[in-house]
Amino acid sequence: MVDIPAWAWVATIGLVLALFVLDFVVAVRKPHAVHFREATFWSVFYIAVALLFGLAVWMLVGHQAGTEYFAGYIVEKSLSVDNLFVFVIIMARFSVPAEYQQRVLLFGIAAALILRVILIMVGAAFINLFSFTFLIFGLILIWTAVQLVRHRNEEPDVEDTLVVRQARKIMPMTTDYHGGRMFAHENGQRVMTPLLIVFVAIGSTDLLFALDSIPAVYGVTKSAFIVFSANAFALLGLRALYFLIEGLLDRLVYLSIGLSAILAFIGAKLILQFLHEDVSHSIPHIATPISLAVIITILIVTTVASLMRVKEHPEEKAKPGSLRKTRKREEEPSESQS
């Protein structure tokens, strides 16, 4: 276990909060459609911040912590691409105007980070209390990998999640965006706008992704600090990355298979780690530098193979994949008919 001093926690949390405040100022001060040049600038900025943070961890905390951070960051960044697929679906399903998209993304990502912090702390507590936690995490990741391959051509129904359904029951919803507000008054009644539902959909959907990504990053480090920082810096750049690669996502036709391979590899690594520590030290375990090399290789192969496939078959479009078979929307009774 990497020993992280208290000052590192304080400095990291302060930096993350400062970056979120910066993002809020940029996104909320003047709603506007984000174009390629702006998205490129902020994407490069957040990747640079994440890399500089990793170098600081390497120099100030140690090379082991630095290596684990970079491995964790790459895992989280690669898995977050699947989030972007779902964000695109959410924006399209609710017809969110371009000028409000970055605002709702930012609120959703902020909520997602808060929920992930809770899961990270729970995961750390279980690891400290129960030696078989890594075995459970490993089995979860392998099951997820299998499901993602089985349903790789599915799209999750973002309007049919439990949280979204409950939100609709609590308060009536208007179809008007009311200048980008989440609540409004119509005919003397307080109503929620579609922007609030989009916010809830993004936050709750990301929580489902976190159930896989957090065990995955615990596969390359036992440090809650590194798990938190890798998640935070991967999420911070999602808003800009969404607008940068929105049009390219359709071309990553093998993304679900590549992510499945990463999850299966990390799941196997966690199971070997459990067996090495609790059964026999003669059982080999996979070192973090090897994990980093395997993950990068899988991402490169997935990207190149996807682009080659689309070049030969331009009619093919990528799907985000799902952990279960999604009901066809045309089979569901519409709310207007009920």
Secondary structure, DSSP 8 states (H G I E B T S, - for coil): -----HHHHHHHHHHHHHHHHHHHHHHHHS-----HHHHHHHHHHHHHHHHHHHHHHHHHT-HHHHHHHHHHHHHHHHHHHHHHHHHHHHHHHTT--HHHHHHHHHHHHHHHHHHHHHHHHHHHHHHHH-TTHHHHHHHHHHHHHHHHHHTTT----TTSSHHHHHHHHHS-B-S--GGG-SEEEETTEEEE-HHHHHHHHHHHHHHHHHHHHHHHHTTT---HHHHHHHHHHHHHTHHHHHHHHGGGGGG-TTHHHHHHHHHHHHHHHHHHHHHHHHT-TTS----HHHHHHHHHHHHHHHHHHHHHHHHH-TT-------SS----GGGS--TTT-
